[in-house]
Amino acid sequence: MNKTLTAALALSAGLLAGCTMTGPGNLKVHEALLYGGTQERIVWVYGNLGQSAQSSVKLGGTAVDLRAQVEDPLAVAGTLSVNGKATYRLPTTPITPKLSVTRDTRGLFNVAMNEGGSAVYYTDGRTWTRLNAGSGSGVSGTAVGGLRGAGNLTDTEADALGTALLNQGPLAVAVLNEAAVPDRPLTVEPQPGEYLRTALYVLPGVPTVAATTGTVTTTPGTPAPTSNPGGRVTFTELASGSNANASTSAVQVATTQAAVNALYNLAYGRQTGVPNVPGLTGGETVVGVFLGQRPTGGYGVQVTGASAQGGVLTLTVAITAPGPGSITTQALTSPWTIVRVPGTYRDVRVVDPQGRPFQTGAGGEAR
């Protein structure tokens, strides 16, 4: 009896040892390792389920469930969902700072990297620029779509990741040598036909500083009327960012040049320099909307419309916040925007797209 049981157990152990995961067809694994302001490992799993509704693989020794892809900003064509999510996510190991970037008021950059990198990208929170050099002063840039060309990212991965990093204020992304980062490749079972890695360093809160050379010339315009009888009002966004010296939400109204200067000092108070402040002509009003301190990146505020009635200016603003599972920079932010409108207004209302008042913790001051 004991011999029979021992033989059966040995046979079972042998069968289990011989079992390996087959995984989906055409299995490929791509990953982006984010360091700096965002510590996250993002893994895309590509494959074909064939006639099956489900498959599985082991990533880093952990068995995961693979099914048809789900709706998600990071979902890209050809990938499978991992445990019900678009990507497999793990934290990365903290590393020493690798990048320093400032942007001047001419749109040129000063860039320094602590170790060699193949490319540096910059976003103002809305569009992407690839810098034309990885280090130096007065570096220019070229407009690009997302993070295309960064490391081994495919175009669709670069677009998805670039979109996920928008709306977090000005930040820079450097492509690192993936062989030099502390996180080793994941073990994958079964072995994929392709395994690609891209290491990126994310630098949030890139400041804009006054240019050290050159001059800015302003052309006087025709003074606008001092009041608006009513209806829609044109507006111009002068500047926006995510690192104001404002801890609570506020609306600040400026009708004098001194007040505009103070408004810019508040907006750029946490940076090393304030860009050239635009001149205020007669019959204009400048309004700053400050969202206040937020725990991470991913928050923003933008004026989307303006109207006037009975001498009261109403600004409509759209406020963005990170959604579940979003990639956000892990640093305190304070989003803001500054707009200019023709006409002089001391009574300004700020509402959301549904007409609800913008809640302020301080401000509403007209100067």
C-alpha positions in Angstrom: 0.0 0.0 0.0 2.8 2.4 1.0 4.7 1.5 -2.2 1.6 2.1 -4.3 1.0 5.5 -2.7 4.6 6.5 -3.0 4.6 5.6 -6.7 1.3 7.6 -7.3 2.7 10.7 -5.5 5.9 10.5 -7.5 4.0 10.2 -10.7 1.8 13.2 -9.8 4.9 15.3 -8.9 6.5 14.4 -12.2 3.4 15.4 -14.1 3.1 18.7 -12.3 6.8 19.4 -12.8 6.4 18.8 -16.5 3.4 21.2 -16.7 4.3 24.6 -18.1 2.0 27.5 -19.1 1.4 27.7 -22.8 0.2 31.3 -22.7 -1.5 33.1 -25.7 -0.3 32.8 -29.2 2.4 35.2 -30.4 3.3 36.3 -26.9 5.2 39.6 -26.6 6.0 41.7 -23.5 6.8 45.4 -23.6 7.5 47.6 -20.6 8.1 51.2 -19.7 10.0 51.9 -16.4 9.2 55.3 -15.0 11.5 57.0 -12.5 11.7 60.4 -10.8 8.4 62.1 -10.4 6.5 58.9 -11.2 7.7 55.6 -9.9 5.9 53.0 -11.9 6.6 50.0 -14.1 4.0 49.6 -16.9 3.8 46.3 -18.7 1.9 45.7 -21.9 1.2 42.0 -22.8 0.6 41.2 -26.5 -0.9 38.0 -27.7 -3.7 36.1 -29.5 -6.2 34.2 -27.5 -7.5 32.3 -30.5 -10.7 30.5 -29.7 -10.2 30.8 -26.0 -11.7 33.5 -23.8 -8.8 33.4 -21.3 -5.1 32.5 -21.0 -2.4 33.0 -18.4 1.3 33.7 -18.0 3.7 34.3 -15.1 5.2 37.7 -14.8 8.0 38.0 -12.3 6.9 34.6 -10.8 3.3 35.7 -10.4 0.5 34.0 -12.4 -1.7 36.5 -14.1 -5.0 36.2 -16.0 -5.1 37.3 -19.6 -8.4 38.2 -21.4 -9.6 40.5 -24.1 -8.4 44.1 -23.7 -10.6 46.5 -21.7 -11.4 50.2 -22.4 -8.6 52.3 -20.9 -6.3 55.2 -22.1 -3.3 52.9 -21.8 -4.9 50.0 -23.8 -3.2 49.7 -27.2 -4.0 47.5 -30.2 -2.9 43.9 -30.0 -2.6 43.8 -26.2 -4.5 41.8 -23.7 -5.9 42.8 -20.3 -3.9 41.6 -17.3 -6.0 40.7 -14.3 -8.8 42.9 -15.7 -6.5 45.9 -16.2 -5.1 47.3 -19.4 -1.5 46.9 -18.2 0.4 45.2 -15.4 1.7 47.7 -12.9 4.5 47.5 -10.3 6.5 50.2 -8.5 10.0 51.0 -9.6 13.0 51.4 -7.4 13.8 55.0 -6.4 16.9 56.4 -8.1 19.0 59.6 -7.8 17.9 62.7 -9.8 19.0 62.3 -13.4 17.7 65.5 -15.2 17.5 69.3 -14.8 15.6 71.4 -17.2 14.5 75.0 -17.4 12.6 76.8 -20.2 13.0 80.4 -20.9 10.5 82.9 -22.2 11.8 82.5 -25.8 10.9 78.8 -25.7 14.5 77.6 -25.5 15.8 75.2 -22.9 18.7 74.7 -20.5 19.3 70.9 -20.1 21.6 68.9 -17.9 21.7 65.2 -17.4 23.6 63.4 -14.7 24.3 60.5 -17.0 24.0 59.9 -20.7 20.5 59.7 -22.2 19.3 59.3 -25.8 16.6 62.0 -25.9 14.7 64.6 -23.8 11.0 65.5 -24.3 9.1 68.4 -22.8 5.4 69.1 -22.4 3.6 72.3 -21.3 0.7 70.0 -20.2 -1.0 70.2 -23.6 1.5 69.4 -26.4 4.9 67.6 -26.7 8.2 68.9 -27.9 11.4 66.8 -28.5 14.5 68.8 -27.6 17.1 69.0 -30.3 19.9 68.2 -27.9 20.2 66.1 -24.7 22.2 68.8 -22.9 23.3 72.4 -23.2 22.0 75.9 -23.1 19.6 77.6 -25.5 18.4 74.2 -26.8 15.5 74.4 -29.3 12.8 71.8 -29.8 10.6 70.2 -32.5 6.9 69.5 -32.0 6.1 65.8 -31.8 3.2 63.6 -31.2 3.5 62.2 -27.7 6.7 60.3 -26.8 7.3 58.9 -30.3 10.8 57.8 -30.8 11.5 57.3 -27.1 13.5 54.2 -26.5 11.8 51.0 -27.6 8.3 52.3 -27.3 6.0 51.5 -30.3 4.2 54.5 -31.7 0.9 53.5 -30.1 2.6 52.9 -26.7 4.3 56.3 -27.0 1.0 58.0 -27.9 -0.8 56.4 -25.0 1.9 57.1 -22.5 2.4 60.7 -23.8 -1.4 61.3 -23.4 -1.4 59.9 -19.9 1.3 62.4 -18.9 -0.5 65.5 -20.3 -2.5 67.9 -18.1 0.0 67.8 -15.3 1.7 71.1 -16.0 5.1 71.5 -17.5 7.3 68.4 -17.2 10.3 66.8 -19.0 11.0 63.2 -19.8 14.5 61.8 -20.5 15.2 58.4 -22.1 17.6 56.5 -19.8 19.9 53.6 -20.6 17.6 50.7 -19.7 20.5 48.5 -18.9 21.7 50.9 -16.2 18.5 51.2 -14.1 18.1 49.1 -11.0 15.0 47.1 -12.0 15.9 44.0 -13.9 13.7 42.4 -16.7 10.8 40.4 -15.4 10.9 36.7 -15.8 8.1 35.6 -18.1 6.7 32.1 -18.4 6.3 30.9 -21.1 9.2 32.8 -22.7 7.9 35.6 -25.0 8.9 35.9 -28.6 9.8 39.5 -27.9 10.7 41.5 -24.7 11.3 45.3 -25.1 12.1 47.7 -22.3 12.2 51.5 -22.2 13.4 53.4 -19.1 12.2 57.0 -18.6 13.0 59.7 -16.1 10.0 62.1 -15.4 10.9 65.6 -14.1 7.7 67.5 -13.0 7.4 71.2 -12.5 9.8 72.5 -15.2 10.0 76.2 -14.6 9.9 79.0 -17.1 12.5 81.7 -16.5 13.3 85.1 -18.0 15.5 84.8 -21.0 19.1 86.0 -20.4 19.5 87.5 -23.9 17.2 89.2 -26.3 14.4 91.6 -25.9 10.6 91.4 -26.0 8.8 94.1 -27.9 5.2 94.8 -27.4 3.0 96.7 -29.9 0.5 99.0 -28.4 -3.0 98.1 -29.3 -6.2 100.1 -29.6 -7.7 100.6 -26.2 -10.8 98.5 -25.7 -14.0 100.0 -24.4 -14.1 100.2 -20.6 -17.4 98.2 -20.4 -19.2 95.6 -22.3 -22.9 95.9 -22.9 -23.4 92.1 -22.7 -23.1 88.8 -24.5 -20.0 86.8 -25.4 -16.5 88.2 -24.7 -13.3 87.3 -26.4 -10.5 86.2 -24.1 -6.8 85.4 -24.5 -4.9 82.9 -22.3 -1.7 84.6 -21.3 -0.1 81.8 -19.3 -0.9 78.7 -17.3 1.0 76.2 -15.1 0.9 73.9 -12.2 3.2 75.3 -9.5 1.7 78.5 -8.2 2.4 79.9 -4.8 -1.3 79.4 -3.9 -2.3 76.8 -1.3 -6.1 77.5 -1.6 -8.4 78.1 -4.6 -8.7 81.8 -5.6 -9.8 84.2 -8.3 -7.6 87.3 -8.7 -8.7 90.3 -10.9 -6.2 92.9 -12.1 -7.0 96.2 -13.8 -3.7 97.9 -13.3 -0.1 97.0 -14.4 1.0 96.7 -10.7 -1.8 94.2 -10.1 -0.8 92.2 -13.2 2.8 92.1 -11.9 1.5 90.8 -8.5 -0.6 88.2 -10.3 2.4 86.8 -12.2 4.4 86.8 -8.9 1.7 84.6 -7.4 1.6 82.3 -10.4 5.4 81.9 -10.6 6.2 82.3 -6.9 7.6 78.8 -6.6 9.9 79.1 -9.6 13.4 80.6 -9.9 12.3 83.3 -12.3 9.2 85.2 -13.5 8.8 85.6 -17.3 8.3 89.0 -18.9 4.9 90.3 -17.7 2.7 91.5 -20.6 1.8 95.1 -20.6 -1.8 96.1 -19.7 -3.4 98.7 -22.0 -6.3 100.9 -21.0 -9.6 99.2 -20.9 -8.4 95.6 -20.3 -8.8 93.2 -17.4 -6.6 90.3 -16.5 -8.0 87.4 -14.4 -6.1 84.6 -12.6 -7.8 81.4 -11.6 -5.9 79.3 -9.0 -7.0 75.8 -8.2 -5.0 75.6 -5.0 -2.7 72.8 -3.7 -3.3 69.3 -5.0 -1.6 66.1 -3.8 -0.3 64.9 -7.2 -0.1 65.9 -10.9 -3.1 65.3 -13.2 -5.1 68.4 -12.0 -5.6 71.4 -14.2 -7.8 74.4 -14.9 -8.6 76.1 -18.2 -10.9 79.0 -19.2 -13.3 77.8 -21.9 -15.7 80.7 -22.3 -16.4 84.3 -21.3 -19.5 86.5 -21.2 -20.7 89.8 -19.7 -24.0 91.1 -18.5 -24.7 94.2 -16.6 -21.1 95.0 -16.0 -20.4 91.5 -14.6 -17.8 89.3 -16.3 -18.5 85.5 -16.2 -15.7 83.1 -17.0 -16.5 79.4 -17.6 -13.7 77.0 -16.5 -13.0 73.3 -17.0 -11.3 71.6 -14.1 -9.5 68.3 -14.8 -8.5 65.6 -12.2 -6.7 62.3 -12.6 -9.0 59.3 -13.2 -8.6 55.9 -11.6 -5.4 54.2 -12.5 -4.0 57.4 -14.1 -0.2 57.9 -14.3 0.5 61.0 -12.1 3.6 62.7 -11.0 4.0 62.2 -7.2 4.5 65.8 -6.2 2.4 68.6 -4.8 1.0 70.8 -7.5 -1.0 74.1 -7.6 -2.6 74.6 -11.1 -3.5 78.0 -12.4 -4.4 80.0 -15.5 -4.3 83.7 -16.4 -6.5 85.3 -19.1 -7.0 88.7 -20.5 -10.3 90.2 -21.7 -11.2 93.5 -23.3 -13.1 95.9 -21.1 -12.7 96.9 -17.4 -14.4 94.6 -14.9 -14.2 94.6 -11.1 -17.0 92.1 -10.6 -16.0 88.7 -12.0 -17.8 85.4 -11.6 -16.2 82.0 -12.3 -18.4 79.0 -13.0 -18.0 75.4 -14.2 -19.6 74.2 -17.5 -22.9 73.5 -15.6 -23.0 77.0 -14.2 -22.0 76.1 -10.7 -19.8 78.7 -8.9 -16.1 78.0 -8.6 -15.4 77.4 -4.9 -12.7 79.7 -3.6 -10.8 79.5 -0.4 -9.5 83.0 -0.8 -9.4 85.7 -3.4 -12.0 87.4 -5.5 -9.9 90.5 -5.1 -10.1 93.3 -7.8 -7.2 95.6 -8.0 
